[in-house]
Amino acid sequence: MKTLLLATTLALATAANVYAASPAKPAAQAAASQKLVVIDVRTPEEFADGHLQGAQLLPVDSIAQGIAARVPDKHTPIQLYCRSGRRSAQALDTLKALGYTRLQNLGGLEEASRSSQRPIVR
């Protein structure tokens, strides 16, 4: 009787773990499928002089108004850069206040190119 009870308990525990793990799988797949967004927060003139390959221009003074249209999912990974790192730090604080969760300040353009391994397009 004890063996039957133990076997039943183990079977139920195993079934519960499989069920509990199943809902997490789609969430993990969704997170993995989110594409990294690289945002240059400098001016259009600075962007035209050279920017990281694949970067989107969204100046720091308009990032609060324009981010939702570009990146509606607040859990999308976002990397920010500017000329020195100061404006990208401001942009990071703005996005954090708006509820964005996966943010990284890459600093200035040259530093961002090295750390992200993206070439600068001129």
Salt bridges, closest charged atoms under 4 A:
ASP40 OD2 - ARG42 NH2 2.69
GLU46 OE2 - ARG83 NE 3.99
GLU46 OE1 - ARG87 NH1 2.91
GLU110 OE2 - ARG122 NH2 3.54
